[in-house]
Amino acid sequence: MTDDNHIYGTFVFPEQVFERGEGVRMFDANGDDYIDCTSGVAVTALGHAHPHLVQTLKDAADKLWHVSNLLTSPERDRLATRLCEETFADKVFFTNSGAEAIECAIKTARKYHYDNGAPERVNIITFEGAFHGRTLATIAAGGQEKYLEGFGPKAPGFIQVPFDDLDALKAAIDEETAALMIEPVQGEGGIRNVSNQFLREMRALCDENGILLIYDEIQTGVGRTGKLFAYEWSEAVPDIMAIAKGIGGGFPIGACLATTEVAKGMTPGTHGTTYGGNPLGMAIGNAVLDIVLEDGFMAHVNEMTLVLRQQLAEMLDHYPDIFEDTRGSGLLQGMKCKVPVGDVLGALRKHRVLALPAGDNVLRFAPPLTITQDELREVRERMITALDELQETLNTK
Ligand SMILES: *Cc1c(COP(=O)(O)O)cnc(C)c1O
């Protein structure tokens, strides 16, 4: 033992260490409160220690922790049924993470064509700036050099086209195409919205060419954009959809959703996972839906979206040396920065607001969907103090 830091060096952590959370707040060892506008990267959609989630997990802990995939559980069936009732889907495969949900989506699409007598249809077309996870297949799908470099040959079967470029997309589709895969709002890539029109064009292209449409709603799903799933804004339904993050509210679960027709090739033995569908996770997924599907919940998200957007527009106006635009959908909002986004994050953290970076030098906000107007006002006050201070340092440069 020659090193006293035993965590892989893949992350650089700030000095703050948090011990406890409650709602939108997290508390450090000194008891200082931070307002969490990250939701642990769009995961804790109901905030920290939500009473219904805490009680559900405690109750579930007294029952069965694990039954394997050789057995099912009432909670698993119930969560699958509810997800299908609320979406285009008929079938669900549960996973432990987002990347595994994407892996399942890719396998489902390829198997569908294979069983339909088109085994050559293996290619998945994705978009520049995409992020689909960190496994070997999902870094190939994301196509970003910074994630691929150093890890050997890029997994074949992924073709990337420029963002928002319909002609390039059309030109890329051929007889080896299996599916198109897209995030309705690019999250890690810089909070870039895909227009409803573009999604509808993609749906039409898939229908014309007999190929499948896959949505990655791992970040945008479960109310994040003000609808249960972001694709509902466009009404362009997918054939397959990967979800994770928000559906677990902090418990690591994910899911791949598909229609009966598309999932028909996923027969016994074709796919599996030890922990996917685990009773604890399934209980929590149901508890998250209990809250998110309540009357008025989406209306609240949409109201808070207006408040947050107005505040960010105000920041853009007041700090033209720091920000250059605002973008996003629902409570997933971004601001492109003119100074390094790390400087802005550091200034905010100093004044106890936690936000996130995204690609394209974007400052990202993904607060709990339960955040209130008063809490957003507090975020605004802390931000102004932090940004005044940052502006000051820019002036003296
Ligand atoms: C986070 C994320 C993933 C990967 O999910 P993991 O749970 O980290 O594997 C994939 N796609 C999108 C859009 C994401 O935001």
The ligand as a MOL file (V3000), in Angstrom:
LIG
                    3D

  0  0  0     0  0            999 V3000
M  V30 BEGIN CTAB
M  V30 COUNTS 15 15 0 0 0
M  V30 BEGIN ATOM
M  V30 1 C -26.3160 8.6740 -17.4350 0
M  V30 2 C -26.6620 8.3450 -18.8310 0
M  V30 3 C -26.3390 7.0950 -19.3830 0
M  V30 4 C -25.5540 6.0350 -18.6250 0
M  V30 5 O -26.2110 5.6120 -17.4730 0
M  V30 6 P -25.3590 4.8080 -16.3500 0
M  V30 7 O -26.3930 4.4850 -15.3040 0
M  V30 8 O -24.2930 5.7280 -15.8790 0
M  V30 9 O -24.8150 3.6070 -17.0050 0
M  V30 10 C -26.7260 6.8510 -20.6880 0
M  V30 11 N -27.3930 7.7720 -21.4030 0
M  V30 12 C -27.7290 8.9700 -20.8970 0
M  V30 13 C -28.4880 9.9370 -21.7250 0
M  V30 14 C -27.3540 9.3090 -19.6040 0
M  V30 15 O -27.6550 10.5110 -19.1090 0
M  V30 END ATOM
M  V30 BEGIN BOND
M  V30 1 1 1 2
M  V30 2 1 2 3
M  V30 3 2 2 14
M  V30 4 1 3 4
M  V30 5 2 3 10
M  V30 6 1 4 5
M  V30 7 1 5 6
M  V30 8 2 6 7
M  V30 9 1 6 8
M  V30 10 1 6 9
M  V30 11 1 10 11
M  V30 12 2 11 12
M  V30 13 1 12 13
M  V30 14 1 12 14
M  V30 15 1 14 15
M  V30 END BOND
M  V30 END CTAB
M  END
